[in-house]
Amino acid sequence: MPQTTSATPSATPFGPATLHDRTVVIVGGTSGIGLSAAIQAKAAGAKVIVIGVDRDRAARVAADHGFAGWRAADVTNSQAIEAALADIPHVDHLVLLAGTFVAGKIMDADVDYLRRAFDERIWAAVAAIRALGDRLASDGSITLISGALADRPNAYGTAILAAASAAMEAFARGLALELAPRRVNTLSPGTTDTPLLLRTLGNGRDAYVASVTEKLPLRRLGTAEEVGAAVVFLMSNGFMNGETLHIDGGGRLV
Ligand SMILES: NC(=O)c1ccc[n+]([C@@H]2O[C@H](COP(=O)([O-])OP(=O)(O)OC[C@H]3O[C@@H](n4cnc5c(N)ncnc54)[C@H](OP(=O)(O)O)[C@@H]3O)[C@@H](O)[C@H]2O)c1
């Protein structure tokens, strides 16, 4: 007997093809996870604008990959973000990934430096979303960034970054209601092999990677391409909303 199914084809398109001709703005799109997401969104036909803090890098990656545009702005400066977004008439998908590894123990570190974890994440998102206002499509999406620290903090001076990351997840759930019907999700990657590791750890990068990978179920870090694909998924699946998508190779289990 042939199998029958009651499922009817969906009238609602989903998947990367829905990005065709859509405007995708990726803040933090000039390196690592964001750059990989930008490349994949462009391959799906999106008009991609990348924003980073380093002007030369932003111009170079946009030229190298044929992006529709680039801007340079520091996300911790709300006026700079406003200016960077001012001449973009319409945004379908806003991706906010900009951030650095802000680390320091609360008894020792400079508090203004620690505040940066929230400035780069929560307050940068507030600035970008307010700056765009109604130019953010009502059927569009916002993707925020968290990280495995939100679930698995450690004792090495990451408590504030863990708090800022967890705050992004709660923020996204609130925004999913406040900005509806726009969709708002958070991506939570485990340790991912991007330029961030070298920027943060310098010569200590390789030793750190070796010590982390031996404990991970897959014995390797995630790649920027794998995590970038998760960003594209969040943008392009119209039923993903108010969610935190973990992509960590099972790292939270160990
Ligand atoms: N890699 C990981 O293991 C990991 C794990 C969990 C969460 N995350 C988070 O994921 C996000 C992306 O990380 P990544 O690994 O792809 O890092 P990355 O390769 O260092 O890329 C960071 C991106 O953010 C931009 N950026 C940083 N500070 C900025 C600022 N103040 N204003 C504007 N743009 C700024 C950078 O621009 P420039 O190139 O101009 O500096 C770059 O485009 C970060 O928020 C990070 O905290 C990463």
The ligand as an SDF file (V2000), in Angstrom:
LIG
                    3D

 48 52  0  0  0  0  0  0  0  0999 V2000
   33.4620   33.1680   18.2210 N   0  0  0  0  0  0  0  0  0  0  0  0
   32.9140   32.6730   19.3240 C   0  0  0  0  0  0  0  0  0  0  0  0
   33.3950   31.6840   19.9060 O   0  0  0  0  0  0  0  0  0  0  0  0
   31.6480   33.2750   19.8810 C   0  0  0  0  0  0  0  0  0  0  0  0
   30.9110   32.5310   20.8240 C   0  0  0  0  0  0  0  0  0  0  0  0
   29.7570   33.0910   21.3540 C   0  0  0  0  0  0  0  0  0  0  0  0
   29.3540   34.3670   20.9670 C   0  0  0  0  0  0  0  0  0  0  0  0
   30.1020   35.0600   20.0690 N   0  0  0  0  0  0  0  0  0  0  0  0
   29.6550   36.3970   19.7030 C   0  0  0  0  0  0  0  0  0  0  0  0
   29.3580   36.4080   18.3220 O   0  0  0  0  0  0  0  0  0  0  0  0
   29.5700   37.7170   17.7990 C   0  0  0  0  0  0  0  0  0  0  0  0
   30.4350   37.6070   16.5400 C   0  0  0  0  0  0  0  0  0  0  0  0
   31.6610   37.0100   16.9430 O   0  0  0  0  0  0  0  0  0  0  0  0
   32.7760   36.5210   15.9200 P   0  0  0  0  0  0  0  0  0  0  0  0
   33.4050   35.3480   16.5550 O   0  0  0  0  0  0  0  0  0  0  0  0
   32.2320   36.4290   14.5540 O   0  0  0  0  0  0  0  0  0  0  0  0
   33.8000   37.7490   16.0860 O   0  0  0  0  0  0  0  0  0  0  0  0
   34.7200   38.5510   15.0540 P   0  0  0  0  0  0  0  0  0  0  0  0
   35.2320   37.6630   13.9770 O   0  0  0  0  0  0  0  0  0  0  0  0
   35.7000   39.2590   15.9220 O   0  0  0  0  0  0  0  0  0  0  0  0
   33.7090   39.6050   14.4070 O   0  0  0  0  0  0  0  0  0  0  0  0
   33.1520   40.6110   15.2080 C   0  0  0  0  0  0  0  0  0  0  0  0
   32.3870   41.5810   14.3390 C   0  0  0  0  0  0  0  0  0  0  0  0
   31.8080   42.5780   15.1970 O   0  0  0  0  0  0  0  0  0  0  0  0
   32.2900   43.8580   14.7810 C   0  0  0  0  0  0  0  0  0  0  0  0
   32.4540   44.7010   15.9450 N   0  0  0  0  0  0  0  0  0  0  0  0
   33.1010   44.4550   17.0990 C   0  0  0  0  0  0  0  0  0  0  0  0
   33.0070   45.4930   17.9450 N   0  0  0  0  0  0  0  0  0  0  0  0
   32.2880   46.4410   17.2850 C   0  0  0  0  0  0  0  0  0  0  0  0
   31.8500   47.7430   17.6040 C   0  0  0  0  0  0  0  0  0  0  0  0
   32.1390   48.3100   18.7900 N   0  0  0  0  0  0  0  0  0  0  0  0
   31.1250   48.4150   16.6910 N   0  0  0  0  0  0  0  0  0  0  0  0
   30.8200   47.8760   15.4960 C   0  0  0  0  0  0  0  0  0  0  0  0
   31.2020   46.6470   15.1310 N   0  0  0  0  0  0  0  0  0  0  0  0
   31.9370   45.9380   16.0130 C   0  0  0  0  0  0  0  0  0  0  0  0
   33.6080   43.5800   14.1070 C   0  0  0  0  0  0  0  0  0  0  0  0
   33.9640   44.6680   13.2740 O   0  0  0  0  0  0  0  0  0  0  0  0
   35.5000   44.9290   12.8720 P   0  0  0  0  0  0  0  0  0  0  0  0
   35.8820   43.7630   11.9970 O   0  0  0  0  0  0  0  0  0  0  0  0
   35.4600   46.2260   12.1800 O   0  0  0  0  0  0  0  0  0  0  0  0
   36.2690   44.9540   14.1740 O   0  0  0  0  0  0  0  0  0  0  0  0
   33.2550   42.3080   13.3440 C   0  0  0  0  0  0  0  0  0  0  0  0
   32.5060   42.6080   12.2010 O   0  0  0  0  0  0  0  0  0  0  0  0
   30.2240   38.5180   18.9160 C   0  0  0  0  0  0  0  0  0  0  0  0
   29.2360   39.3240   19.5210 O   0  0  0  0  0  0  0  0  0  0  0  0
   30.7030   37.4650   19.8850 C   0  0  0  0  0  0  0  0  0  0  0  0
   30.7390   37.9330   21.2180 O   0  0  0  0  0  0  0  0  0  0  0  0
   31.2270   34.5390   19.5010 C   0  0  0  0  0  0  0  0  0  0  0  0
  1  2  1  0
  2  3  2  0
  2  4  1  0
  4  5  1  0
  4 48  2  0
  5  6  2  0
  6  7  1  0
  7  8  2  0
  8  9  1  0
  8 48  1  0
  9 10  1  0
  9 46  1  0
 10 11  1  0
 11 12  1  0
 11 44  1  0
 12 13  1  0
 13 14  1  0
 14 15  2  0
 14 16  1  0
 14 17  1  0
 17 18  1  0
 18 19  2  0
 18 20  1  0
 18 21  1  0
 21 22  1  0
 22 23  1  0
 23 24  1  0
 23 42  1  0
 24 25  1  0
 25 26  1  0
 25 36  1  0
 26 27  1  0
 26 35  1  0
 27 28  2  0
 28 29  1  0
 29 30  1  0
 29 35  2  0
 30 31  1  0
 30 32  2  0
 32 33  1  0
 33 34  2  0
 34 35  1  0
 36 37  1  0
 36 42  1  0
 37 38  1  0
 38 39  2  0
 38 40  1  0
 38 41  1  0
 42 43  1  0
 44 45  1  0
 44 46  1  0
 46 47  1  0
M  CHG  2   8   1  16  -1
M  END
$$$$
